[in-house]
């Protein structure tokens, strides 16, 4: 075993352009000759170093890989000192880029496990979840370190790199098989889905088979694969898909300035995450998501974890994840923020779906492990069929509502004038003073309260529903009084003036002829 020291990040450092703050350390070299190999035809190097507070977002450790290597294995550790309350400790993420380089866009991307794993390997036929199998070609590879937080005294790390030489089954590449883009639907109908989930392919603990089983048990019709900063799960979903469950492919692009779900991209699409809002590069990757057939959905925009709060604005969003997992105060803030965006859309004349109009809301579980509940919440979409394209079109058009479980069903309509009707995500085209009847039918929500919310705020609150959980609520208004109306279903409040947590909410129906 050979050892190298990177005493500080400045030693033999080369700055990398085109990405968020980053630098490259001096390279780790393996002689191309067989000298120094152990009995298993392996060579190992260990690298140690220290990262100070204020380190760049990404630090790259070059590894010179000679010819004849069939597998690369990397293991790492770092110190976790005790720190005072309110002070961030150490957290170090890790990933890998191959000989094609680390340029922004990810041409050389071979995997990312964040802080979920302490070791990984790649070879032609197999790789650790989170990483991509494929050829191990000679050249300079890079281990990517992501110092997420660094304690005041710095972060000491140790990386052990093992190269295995030789021929064998590990040299045979595997052709990926992806899930179908269509499942057996019910024609034009309401379909339930959870579009933000994590498995062992990033920082989750659920296997793909467990997610599929839990999704079916939750009454879901579709799910979206959304691992952190990797598309490595895409090629493994086919075996758990079926006529009863549509599996969309995507990624949770997890930047230092917020997370965004790429929803329903082409199989094998990777979206880079190595930039901040100040780099002004998000638009490039939002356009990449759309070129790959996906939707751009900022996730948990007011989450309080470090780097989770959305700072890129909503100009590129196709929808926004307002409700994330168990309902919490940051979801309430996101809901209010989204409602403010609806008001702004009305003010600016963007309350139609021609061009870049209003932004629909979604909800997803962001489940990682038990006791996270897959399908709490779920987005219920009116779609022409159970296909990738139809589900995406329903989400993009805002023909959807969010519910805490499959037990809750809503039907919101508005009617007026000469028999005109409109549903969720649509416009009721009536004159400003024409009487409008708003009607909400509810099932599965015992003792919940219905609220109708408009551009003026909450204009109607009904009595609690009966213990049966079913009921019909009507409210009359005009387009001059309410530019839009959306429904909320709230649990009973524990105490005080704040409303109870959500059981469900809808996207708006717009009123008027605009």
SVG drawing of the C-alpha trace seen along z (x, -y; Angstrom):
<svg xmlns="http://www.w3.org/2000/svg" viewBox="-78 -43 85 57">
<polyline fill="none" stroke="black" stroke-width="0.4" points="0.0,0.0 1.2,-3.5 0.2,-6.7 -0.1,-10.4 -0.7,-13.4 -2.8,-16.4 -2.0,-18.5 -4.3,-21.3 -6.5,-22.1 -4.1,-24.6 -1.2,-22.1 -0.8,-21.5 -4.3,-22.7 -5.7,-23.5 -8.9,-25.5 -11.6,-24.1 -13.7,-26.5 -17.3,-26.0 -18.7,-24.7 -19.5,-25.9 -16.5,-26.8 -14.2,-23.8 -10.5,-22.8 -8.4,-19.8 -5.7,-18.4 -2.5,-16.7 -3.0,-13.4 -2.8,-9.9 -0.6,-7.7 -0.6,-4.0 2.3,-2.5 1.2,-0.7 3.4,2.3 2.4,5.3 4.9,4.5 3.2,4.0 0.1,6.0 -1.2,8.3 -2.3,11.9 -5.7,10.8 -4.1,8.8 -4.9,5.5 -3.0,2.3 -4.1,-0.2 -3.3,-3.8 -4.4,-5.8 -4.7,-9.6 -5.1,-11.8 -5.8,-15.5 -7.6,-18.3 -10.3,-20.6 -10.6,-23.9 -13.8,-25.9 -14.8,-27.8 -13.7,-25.0 -15.0,-25.0 -18.3,-23.1 -16.3,-20.5 -12.8,-19.2 -11.5,-16.7 -8.8,-14.1 -7.3,-12.9 -6.5,-9.2 -4.2,-8.0 -5.8,-4.7 -3.4,-2.6 -4.5,-0.1 -5.7,3.3 -7.9,2.2 -11.3,4.0 -12.6,2.5 -12.1,-0.7 -13.1,-0.6 -13.1,-3.7 -13.5,-3.8 -13.3,-6.9 -13.6,-8.2 -13.5,-11.6 -13.4,-12.9 -16.6,-14.1 -15.5,-16.2 -18.0,-17.4 -19.1,-21.0 -21.0,-23.5 -24.8,-23.7 -25.7,-25.8 -22.3,-25.1 -22.1,-22.8 -20.1,-19.7 -18.4,-17.8 -20.3,-16.2 -18.4,-15.0 -20.2,-13.8 -18.4,-11.7 -18.8,-10.7 -16.8,-9.7 -16.0,-11.0 -14.1,-8.9 -11.4,-9.8 -13.8,-12.0 -13.4,-14.7 -15.3,-16.8 -16.7,-19.5 -20.1,-20.9 -22.7,-18.8 -21.4,-15.5 -20.0,-13.8 -17.6,-11.9 -20.1,-11.3 -20.0,-7.8 -21.9,-8.2 -22.7,-10.0 -23.6,-8.6 -23.5,-11.9 -22.9,-11.0 -25.0,-7.8 -22.1,-5.3 -18.5,-4.9 -17.3,-2.9 -18.3,-2.0 -17.0,-0.3 -17.5,-0.4 -16.7,2.1 -18.1,2.9 -20.9,5.2 -21.9,3.9 -21.5,0.9 -22.6,-0.1 -26.1,-1.6 -25.7,-5.3 -22.9,-4.5 -22.9,-3.5 -21.4,-0.3 -19.3,-0.7 -15.8,-0.4 -12.9,-1.2 -10.7,-3.0 -7.1,-4.2 -6.8,-7.9 -7.2,-10.4 -10.3,-9.7 -11.5,-12.0 -12.9,-11.3 -15.3,-14.2 -15.5,-15.3 -18.3,-17.6 -17.7,-19.2 -21.3,-19.9 -20.4,-21.4 -17.0,-21.8 -16.4,-22.1 -14.4,-25.2 -11.3,-23.1 -11.5,-21.6 -12.2,-18.2 -9.5,-15.5 -10.3,-12.8 -8.7,-9.5 -9.5,-7.9 -8.4,-4.4 -8.4,-3.6 -8.1,0.0 -7.6,1.0 -8.2,4.6 -6.5,5.8 -7.3,8.6 -9.9,9.9 -13.1,11.7 -16.8,11.4 -16.4,7.9 -15.3,6.7 -18.7,7.5 -21.0,4.4 -24.7,4.8 -27.3,3.3 -29.8,1.3 -33.5,2.2 -35.9,-0.6 -39.5,-0.4 -42.3,-1.0 -43.8,-4.5 -47.3,-3.1 -49.4,-1.1 -52.9,0.2 -55.0,-2.8 -58.7,-3.6 -58.9,-6.1 -59.5,-9.7 -59.5,-9.4 -58.0,-10.6 -54.6,-8.9 -52.7,-9.0 -48.9,-9.4 -45.9,-10.1 -43.2,-11.9 -40.5,-12.3 -39.0,-9.1 -35.6,-7.7 -34.2,-4.3 -30.9,-2.6 -29.7,-4.1 -29.1,-7.4 -29.7,-8.0 -32.8,-6.0 -33.2,-2.6 -36.1,-1.2 -35.2,1.2 -36.9,0.6 -39.1,3.7 -40.2,2.3 -41.1,-1.1 -43.1,0.6 -45.0,2.8 -45.7,-0.1 -46.8,-2.3 -49.3,0.3 -50.5,0.7 -51.0,-3.1 -53.3,-3.0 -50.9,-4.7 -51.0,-4.5 -47.6,-6.0 -44.4,-7.0 -41.3,-8.9 -37.7,-7.8 -35.9,-10.8 -32.5,-9.8 -30.2,-12.6 -27.8,-13.6 -27.8,-10.2 -29.8,-8.4 -28.3,-5.0 -31.6,-3.5 -33.2,-4.0 -31.9,-0.7 -33.3,1.3 -36.9,0.3 -38.2,2.4 -38.4,5.6 -40.8,4.1 -43.0,2.1 -46.3,3.6 -49.6,2.9 -50.8,1.5 -47.9,-0.8 -46.4,-3.4 -42.8,-4.2 -41.4,-7.5 -37.7,-8.2 -36.0,-11.3 -33.7,-12.8 -33.7,-15.1 -31.1,-17.6 -29.7,-18.5 -27.7,-21.8 -26.4,-23.9 -29.2,-26.4 -32.2,-24.1 -33.5,-20.9 -35.5,-20.4 -37.2,-17.2 -36.7,-16.3 -40.0,-14.5 -40.4,-11.9 -37.2,-12.4 -35.9,-10.1 -34.2,-7.0 -30.6,-7.5 -30.8,-11.3 -28.4,-12.8 -28.8,-16.4 -25.8,-18.1 -26.1,-19.8 -22.8,-21.5 -23.8,-25.2 -25.4,-27.8 -27.9,-30.5 -25.2,-33.1 -23.6,-31.1 -26.6,-31.8 -26.6,-28.3 -29.9,-26.8 -31.7,-27.8 -29.3,-25.7 -30.2,-22.6 -33.9,-23.4 -33.9,-23.4 -32.0,-20.1 -34.7,-18.6 -37.4,-19.7 -35.3,-18.6 -35.2,-15.2 -39.0,-15.2 -39.2,-16.0 -40.9,-18.6 -39.0,-21.0 -40.4,-20.9 -38.7,-22.8 -39.0,-20.6 -39.8,-21.6 -38.9,-25.3 -39.0,-26.4 -37.4,-23.4 -35.0,-24.3 -32.2,-21.9 -28.9,-23.3 -29.0,-23.9 -32.7,-22.8 -34.3,-26.2 -35.1,-27.1 -33.1,-30.2 -33.3,-29.9 -36.7,-31.6 -39.7,-30.0 -39.3,-31.3 -38.3,-27.9 -40.8,-25.8 -43.4,-23.7 -44.9,-22.9 -43.8,-23.4 -43.8,-20.8 -45.8,-22.7 -46.5,-19.8 -43.6,-17.5 -44.1,-14.5 -45.8,-14.9 -47.4,-18.3 -45.2,-20.8 -44.9,-24.6 -42.5,-24.9 -45.3,-23.3 -47.7,-26.0 -45.2,-28.7 -44.8,-27.1 -48.6,-27.0 -48.9,-30.7 -46.0,-31.5 -47.6,-29.5 -50.9,-31.3 -49.0,-34.6 -47.7,-33.4 -51.2,-32.7 -52.2,-36.3 -49.2,-37.6 -50.2,-35.5 -53.7,-37.1 -52.2,-40.5 -49.8,-40.0 -52.3,-38.3 -50.5,-35.0 -53.5,-33.0 -54.0,-31.1 -51.9,-28.1 -50.7,-29.7 -47.0,-30.2 -45.4,-30.5 -48.5,-31.0 -49.4,-30.2 -47.5,-27.4 -49.5,-24.4 -48.8,-22.9 -47.9,-19.3 -47.3,-17.1 -45.0,-14.2 -43.8,-12.0 -40.0,-12.4 -39.9,-9.0 -36.5,-7.6 -37.1,-4.9 -39.6,-3.6 -41.6,-5.2 -41.8,-7.6 -45.1,-6.8 -45.0,-6.4 -48.0,-8.2 -48.3,-10.8 -49.1,-13.1 -50.0,-12.1 -50.8,-14.1 -54.0,-13.1 -54.0,-14.0 -56.7,-14.1 -55.0,-12.5 -56.2,-11.0 -54.4,-7.7 -51.8,-6.2 -48.8,-7.1 -45.8,-9.3 -46.9,-11.9 -50.5,-12.1 -49.6,-12.3 -47.1,-15.0 -49.6,-17.0 -52.1,-16.8 -49.5,-18.0 -48.4,-20.8 -52.0,-21.9 -52.7,-22.0 -55.5,-19.4 -54.7,-18.0 -55.1,-18.1 -53.0,-16.8 -54.3,-14.5 -52.9,-12.9 -53.9,-9.4 -55.9,-7.4 -58.8,-7.5 -59.4,-11.2 -61.1,-12.2 -62.2,-15.6 -64.3,-16.9 -64.2,-20.7 -66.2,-22.4 -67.5,-25.9 -70.6,-26.6 -72.5,-29.7 -73.9,-31.6 -75.5,-29.5 -74.5,-26.1 -70.7,-26.7 -68.7,-24.4 -65.0,-24.3 -62.9,-21.9 -59.6,-22.1 -56.9,-23.8 -59.5,-25.2 -61.2,-28.6 -64.9,-29.3 -65.5,-31.9 -68.3,-34.1 -68.9,-37.8 -67.6,-39.6 -71.0,-39.9 -72.4,-36.5 -73.3,-34.4 -71.0,-31.5 -71.6,-28.4 -68.5,-26.6 -69.1,-23.0 -66.8,-20.6 -67.6,-17.0 -65.5,-15.2 -65.1,-11.6 -62.7,-10.1 -62.2,-13.2 -64.1,-12.8 -64.3,-16.0 -62.3,-18.0 -63.2,-21.5 -63.6,-22.9 -62.1,-26.3 -62.4,-28.2 -59.4,-30.4 -59.4,-33.2 -57.0,-36.0 -58.5,-37.9 -57.8,-35.1 -60.1,-32.7 -63.6,-33.8 -65.5,-30.7 -65.1,-28.2 -67.6,-25.4 -68.5,-23.5 -66.7,-20.2 -67.7,-17.3 -69.6,-14.4 -67.7,-11.4 -68.6,-9.6 -66.0,-11.8 -68.3,-12.6 -70.1,-15.8 -70.9,-18.4 -70.1,-22.1 -71.3,-25.0 -70.4,-28.6 -71.6,-31.4 -69.5,-34.2 -68.7,-36.2 -65.6,-36.6 -65.4,-40.3 -65.2,-39.1 -62.9,-36.1 -60.3,-35.8 -59.8,-32.2 -61.0,-29.8 -59.2,-26.8 -60.3,-24.4 -58.5,-23.3 -59.5,-20.5 -58.2,-20.9 -58.0,-18.7 -59.4,-20.1 -57.0,-22.6 -55.3,-21.6 -55.6,-25.1 -55.3,-28.8 -56.0,-30.8 -53.9,-28.7 -55.7,-26.4 -55.4,-22.6 -53.0,-20.7 -54.0,-19.9 -55.8,-16.8 -56.0,-17.9 -56.0,-21.0 -56.7,-21.7 -55.2,-23.7 -57.4,-26.7 -60.3,-27.2 -60.0,-30.6 -63.1,-32.8 -63.8,-35.3 -63.3,-35.8 -59.6,-36.8"/>
</svg>
